[in-house]
Amino acid sequence: MASKTIETRARTTKDGRLNLNVDVDVPDAEVAVVVTVTPVPAGSSVDANGWPEGFFDRVAGSMPNLRRGSQGAFEERLPLE
């Protein structure tokens, strides 16, 4: 069985407990589980891909003064046969 990463969002109970029920498609087997808990700021919402709502609207074009400098001249190469 290959390792599988599952990302989800859940809500904790009033006593600070997190109950997870995740389908992993591995019947009757012992598995290792790693849980990383990252608090979500209040009022923060994410899109279907997990990006904060409006993220790309805020960052697109946020560096208008960034310009690519001169790349110089290309070297002459022998033609392919």
C-alpha positions in Angstrom: 0.0 0.0 0.0 1.4 3.4 -0.9 1.2 6.3 1.5 -1.8 8.5 1.1 -2.3 12.2 2.1 -5.8 13.2 3.0 -6.6 16.9 3.7 -9.8 17.8 5.4 -11.4 20.5 7.6 -13.3 19.8 10.8 -14.7 21.5 13.8 -13.7 20.8 17.3 -16.1 20.2 20.1 -16.7 22.7 23.0 -14.3 20.7 25.1 -11.5 20.9 22.5 -11.8 17.4 21.1 -11.5 16.6 17.4 -13.4 13.6 16.2 -12.3 12.3 12.8 -14.1 9.7 10.6 -12.1 9.4 7.4 -12.5 6.7 4.6 -9.0 5.4 3.7 -10.0 2.4 1.6 -7.7 0.0 3.6 -9.9 -2.6 5.2 -8.9 -4.4 8.3 -5.3 -3.2 8.5 -3.0 -1.4 10.9 -2.0 2.0 9.7 0.2 4.9 10.9 -1.7 8.2 11.2 -0.2 11.7 11.5 -2.5 14.6 12.4 -1.4 18.2 12.1 -3.8 20.7 13.7 -3.7 24.2 12.3 -6.2 26.7 13.6 -8.1 28.6 11.0 -8.5 32.4 11.7 -12.0 33.5 12.5 -14.0 34.6 9.4 -11.5 32.9 7.1 -13.0 30.8 4.3 -11.3 28.7 1.7 -12.2 27.6 -1.8 -12.6 24.0 -3.0 -8.8 23.7 -3.4 -8.0 25.0 0.0 -6.8 28.5 -1.0 -8.1 31.4 1.1 -11.1 33.1 -0.7 -9.9 35.9 -3.0 -6.2 35.0 -2.5 -5.3 35.2 -6.2 -7.3 38.4 -6.7 -5.1 40.0 -4.0 -1.8 38.7 -5.2 -2.2 38.9 -9.0 -0.3 42.0 -10.2 0.9 42.8 -6.7 4.5 43.4 -8.0 3.9 45.7 -11.1 7.4 47.2 -10.9 9.1 43.8 -11.2 10.7 43.6 -14.7 13.0 41.0 -16.2 16.4 42.4 -17.0 18.4 41.9 -20.2 19.3 38.3 -20.9 22.3 39.2 -23.1 23.2 37.7 -26.4 22.8 34.0 -27.1 25.8 32.0 -28.1 26.1 30.6 -31.6 25.8 26.9 -31.8 26.4 24.3 -34.5 23.3 23.4 -36.4 21.7 20.0 -35.8 22.1 17.4 -38.6 
